[in-house]
Amino acid sequence: MHLHEVNYCTSRSTYESVLVELNRTIYRTQELGPERVPAKRRRANLISKRFLDLCGISPSCIRKLNVIHVAGSKGKGSTCALIESILREKGLRTGSLNSPHLIDVEERIRLNGRPLHRDVFTSRFWELHDVISGGIEMDDGERILPTYLVYLTTLAFKTFVEEQVDVAVIEVGLGGRFDHTNLVEDPAVTVVTGIHLEHTERLGNTIEEIAWNKAGIFKPGVPAVIAHNIAAGAMRVFEHEAELVKCPLFVAPSLHELRSWTANDPKVLSQLDACIKDLPVSRSTEINAPLALAAVYLWSSRSAVCRENIDFKPLVFDGLSGLQPPLSFGLDAKQLQGS
């Protein structure tokens, strides 16, 4: 008995023990049975809210994070990285939640661009585990135990609140409308990158259905900005959903358009070209760099911390490679009813 207790305590102090516990939770959804999985997925964001409430993290705590919520089929990760880089270069304390990880699970949760230190991740995980491992009871009496995504989502938001970050850049895991991250009632900005058919067994078999799921992150009165290359069918869905929730919808320019706006200022144009040169030459950069800048521009107009501490207007491009001169930022605004 004595040896068992010692081994248990030792295992809880190791990073490997966290991986074992997390991996055990992967199978909890599978154990529900196929008839119950869709219903649980549809209330994943509510489940996340309940677990945060169990940790004492209220909506008002989350509001202080000045969240930028990013959905999309492709380019979410690079867009989030660009947004975070711009804001961090301006001296803001940043937190970011991304998925999936490339090598180690702690890569998903970052402070100031760096993954949580493995020891910090381990200790924070077990602190959280002690609070939420028993699960929560839903209104229908069902007891829900924390899954892999619940643990990581809850850990990320709890960490960002405790570390008092100035901004949290949150990448949607899957879809958006029913995603675990869609617990933020009033983010500062919502962002949607490129759209294509993906995870059709969960999100739908058409571009329009996929777009409907992504548009689920739109919130009343919160500006939403989308990539410029959105297909017509998806655009109609975004316009309709933005009108339903009464949020202003903006379309970011392409990188080519961005360059054309600087054509009359050779100094700014040359620095913008240098900035573009440092980024990967790809279709993704053409779409996501201006989208990230648009998101920061909109965020700067709403964030209290920005108004108090930093002048972002007109927007400067420090985060993309030290581009200093101010550049007036234009957006194709779909000003909808109620926006």
N, C-alpha and C positions, 0 to 999 in steps of 0.2 A: 504494500500500500504506500509506504513511504517512497519507494523508488518510483512508483507510478506518478506520484505528485511532482517529484523532481523533474522527471522527463517531460511532463505536461508543461510545467513552467518554462523549461528550457526551450521547448518547441515553439511556444508563443513568442519567444524573444527573437526568433529568426525570420528572415525574409522568406525562406523556403516554406515555413509554416503558413505564411500568408497565402502563398501560391496554392498550397494544398487546400486551404479553406475556401479560397475563391473558386478553385476548380471543382470542388464539391458542389458549389451552388449552381454550376452550369446546368446540371441535370434536373433542377427543380421544376423548370418549365416543362421539360419533357415528361416528367412524372404526373403532370396534371391530366393528361389524356387529351387527344386531339379535339374533342368537342369543347373543352374549356379554354384552350390556348387563345383563340381569337378574342374572346371576351376579356381575358386578362390583359392582352396586348392593348386593347382599346382603352383601358384605364391605367396604362403604365404611368402617365404623367400624374394622375391622382395618387397612385401608389407612392411615387417619389415624393410628392408633397407631404404625405402622411409620415413617411420615414424622416423627412427633414423636421417636421413638427415634433416627432419623438425626440429629436436631438436638440430641440429648443430653437431651431432656425425658422423664424417666422417670415411671411411675405415682406414685411418691412425691412428685415435684415437683407433679404435678397435684392430688394429695390436699391439698396445702397451700393450694390455691386456694379450698377450702370451697365447691365449686360448687353452685349452684342451677340445675337443669336443667329447662327449661320446654318442654313439647310441647302440641299442641292444634290444632284446625282453625281456630279463630277466637279472637282476643284475646290471642295470645301476646305480640305486641309491646307492647301497653299493660300487660299484666301484668308483663312484664320491666321496663318503664320504672318502674312503681310500686314494684316490689321494690327496684330499684337506687336509686331516690330515697329510700326509707325508710332504707336502709342507709347511703347517703352522708350523709344528714342527721344520722345518729348519729356521724359522724366517721370512718367506715370508708373505706378506699381501695378503690374498686370498679373492676372491669373488666366489660365486657359485649360479647357477640357477638350481633348481630341480623341478620336477613335478611328480605326483600331491602332494599337501600338505596333511598332516595327519589330522590336526585340523584347523589351521589358515592359511590364504592365505599368510601372510608375511613370513611363513616358507620357501617359495620357493626362496626367495632372501636372501642370507647370506653374511656377511662380517666376515672374520676370524672365520668361523664356527658357528656364531651366527645369527639367523634371525634378520632382521631389527627391531629395536624397533618399537612398534606399532605407537607411535607418529611420529617417523621419516618416517615410511611407509606412514602414512596418509598425512603428509605435502608434501612429495615427490610426492605422487600420484596426489594431486591437482595441484601442480606445473606443472606436466606433462600434466594433463588434460587440463589446460588452453592453452597449446601449440598445442595439437594434437586432441582435441575433435571435431574440425571442419572437420577432415579427410584430405585425400590427393586425388589428381587427377592423375589417371593413364594415360598412353600414349594414350589409346583409348577413353579418356574423361570420363571414369567412376569415380565417386567419391566413395572412400572407407572410411568408418568410422571405428574407432578403435574397435576391438573386445576384449574380455577377454584376449586372449593370446597375442594379440598385445600390450595391456596395460602392461602386466606383463613382456613380453620380452623386450619391449622398456625401461621400468622402470629399469630392471636389468642392461642392458648394460649402460644406462645413469648413474646409480649409480656407477657402477664399474669404468667408465671413470672418473667421478668426484672425486671418492675416491682414484683414482690412484693405484688400486690394482696391485700387481706384476704378478698375474696369475688369470685367470677366468676359472673355471671348469663349463662347460655348458652341461647339460643333455638334450638330444633331447626329445621333447614331444611325437611325434608320427612319426615313420618311420625314416626319416632323410633327404631324397632327397628334399622333399617339405615342410619340417618342418619350423616353424617360426624361429627356432634358426639357421637354415642353411644360415645365412647371413654373416658369417665370411669367407672372401675371402682367408685368409692365416693364419689359426691357427698354433700353434706350433706342435701339435700332434692331430691325430684323433684316436678314440678307438671304437671298436665294441665288445660288450659282447656276451653272448649266443644268439642263434637264434632259434626261433620256430614259429609255425603258430600263428598269432595274428592279430586282426583288419583286417581280410581278406577282409572285404567289402571295405577297403581303400587301403590296402597294397598288396593284391593279395592272391591267393589261394594255392600257392606252396612256399616251402622253398626258392626256387630260386628267386621268385618274392619278397619275404620279404627281402632276402639278397640284391637284387638290390636296394631296397629302402634304406636300411641301408648304402650301399656303396656310396650313394649320398653325404655323408659328406666328402669323399676322395677329396683331393685337390692336384694340381700339385706340386710335389717336397716335399710335407709334409708327413713325415712318418706316416703310419697307423699301428696300432697293434691290433690284434684280438685274441679272446680267443682260447685256444688250442682244445676245444671240438666242433669246427664247423663241421657240416655235410659236406660230400664230395660235394654234389650239391651246397651248399652255398659257399664252399671254391673255387670252380671253378668260381663262379660269382665274388667273391672278387678278385681273381687273374686277371680275365678279366677286371674288372673295374679299378683295380690299374694300369694295363698296359695301359688302355685307357687314364687315366688322368696323367700317368707317375709319380706315387708316389711309394716309397719303401713300401713293405708290410711285416710285421713281425708277427710271431705267438708266443704268450707268452707261457712259459712252464706251466706245472701243478705244484701244490704245492709239489707233490711227487718228481718230477724232481728237483725242487728247493732244497729240502732236500738232494737229492742225491749228488748235487754239493758241499754241505758243509760237506759231510761224513768224509773227511780227516782232518777236523779241528773241534775237539770235542767241543772247546769253542764256536765257531760260531754256530755249530749244536745245542748245548744245548740252546743257546739264541734264535735261530730260533724256536726251539720247544716251548720255553716259550712264544714266540710271537704268535705262532699258537694256543697255549692253551688259550690265552686271547681272541681269535676270536671265533665266533660261530662255532660249529662243524657242518659243512654242506657241501653239494656239492657246494653250492654257494661260500663258502670260498676257497675251493680247486681251483676254477676257477678264482675268482675275485681278490684275494690277489696278485697272481703273475702278473695278467693283470695290476693291478694298479701300481705295482712296475715297470713293463716294460714301462708303459706310462710315469712315472716320469723319468726313465732312459733316454728315448728318448727325453723328454722335456728338460732335463738338457743339452743335447748336442746342443740344438737349441736356448734356451732362452738367450737373451742378459743380462737380470737381473741376471740370474744364473752365467753366465760367469764373470760378473763384481763383484759379491758379495759372491757367495757360491760355494764351491768345492763339487760337487756331485759325482765325479768320484774317486775311484769306489763308487758305490751307497751304502749308509748306510740306515738302516731300522728304524730310529728313530720314524717315524710316526706310526709304527705298535705296538710298546710298549717299546720304549727305547732301541731297539737293536742297539748296538754301533759299533761292529767290521765291517769293510768293507767287502763286498761280491762281487766278480766278477760276473757280470750279463750276462748270455748267452741267445741269442735269435736265434730261427730257422728263418733265414732270407730268404724270398722269393724275392731275388733281381731281379727285373723285368726290362725290357727294359726301359731306360730313367730314372731310379731311381737314 
